[in-house]
Amino acid sequence: MCTESQVIMLEKTCKGTCEDKGAKVGNCHSKDFTEMSADELKERVKSLRMKAMEMATKLHDLAEEKLPDGWREIPEIAEQAYIAHRDYFEWKAKLDELKKSK
């Protein structure tokens, strides 16, 4: 199991100890959503939403303040924003599914 310090934030993968090299930060070795209480799932979604908004702001700031000179940063920041939003919407769908089942 990877610790938080072993997770490489920018690459969204574990540092060689995780068999799943595509493991997402926040999902890597965490509880499966079926093992989470509704409150834990809500907190996870809230945290992922905040991360997605942070990355959207970072992408916006790049466009507004650093372009055209900072053009080399586009792929990295865009990938981070994409992954943050993908994670948020995946976990939000799980929360919505849980709400419907009750």
C-alpha positions in Angstrom: 0.0 0.0 0.0 1.3 3.4 -0.9 1.5 6.3 1.6 0.5 9.8 0.6 4.2 10.7 0.4 4.7 8.0 -2.2 2.1 9.4 -4.6 3.4 11.6 -7.3 0.8 14.4 -7.5 1.7 15.6 -11.0 1.8 12.2 -12.7 -1.2 10.8 -10.8 0.6 7.5 -10.3 2.2 5.7 -7.4 6.0 5.6 -7.1 6.8 2.1 -8.3 5.0 0.3 -5.4 1.6 0.2 -7.0 0.8 -2.4 -9.5 -1.8 -0.2 -11.1 0.3 2.5 -12.7 -2.8 4.4 -13.7 -4.0 4.7 -10.1 -5.5 8.1 -9.5 -4.5 10.3 -6.6 -7.3 10.1 -4.0 -8.4 6.8 -5.3 -5.1 4.9 -5.0 -5.5 2.3 -2.3 -8.4 4.1 -0.7 -11.5 2.4 0.5 -13.8 1.3 -2.2 -16.9 3.5 -2.3 -19.0 0.5 -1.3 -17.0 0.4 2.0 -17.7 4.0 2.7 -20.4 5.5 4.7 -22.6 8.1 3.0 -20.9 10.8 5.0 -17.4 9.6 4.0 -18.5 9.5 0.4 -20.0 13.0 0.6 -16.7 14.3 2.1 -14.7 12.6 -0.7 -16.9 14.2 -3.3 -16.6 17.6 -1.6 -12.8 17.3 -1.5 -12.6 16.2 -5.2 -14.9 19.1 -6.2 -12.6 21.6 -4.4 -9.5 20.0 -6.2 -11.4 20.3 -9.6 -12.2 23.9 -8.9 -8.6 24.6 -7.9 -7.3 23.1 -11.2 -9.9 25.0 -13.2 -8.7 28.2 -11.6 -5.1 27.3 -12.3 -6.0 26.6 -16.0 -7.8 29.9 -16.2 -4.9 31.8 -14.6 -2.5 30.3 -17.1 -4.7 31.5 -20.0 -5.2 35.0 -18.5 -1.8 35.7 -17.1 0.9 33.5 -18.5 0.1 33.1 -22.2 1.6 33.3 -24.7 5.0 33.0 -22.9 3.9 30.1 -20.6 2.6 28.0 -23.5 4.8 25.0 -22.4 2.7 24.7 -19.2 -0.5 24.0 -21.1 -0.3 20.2 -21.4 0.6 19.6 -17.7 -2.0 22.0 -16.3 -4.7 20.8 -18.7 -4.0 17.2 -17.8 -4.2 17.9 -14.1 -7.5 19.8 -14.6 -8.9 16.9 -16.7 -7.9 14.3 -14.1 -9.3 16.3 -11.2 -12.6 16.8 -13.0 -12.8 13.1 -14.1 -12.2 12.0 -10.5 -14.8 14.4 -9.2 -17.5 13.3 -11.7 -16.7 9.6 -11.2 -17.2 9.9 -7.4 -20.1 12.2 -7.7 -21.9 9.6 -9.9 -21.2 7.0 -7.1 -22.7 9.4 -4.5 -25.8 10.0 -6.8 -26.2 6.3 -7.2 -26.1 5.8 -3.4 -28.7 8.5 -2.9 -31.0 6.9 -5.5 -30.8 3.5 -3.8 -32.0 4.8 -0.5 
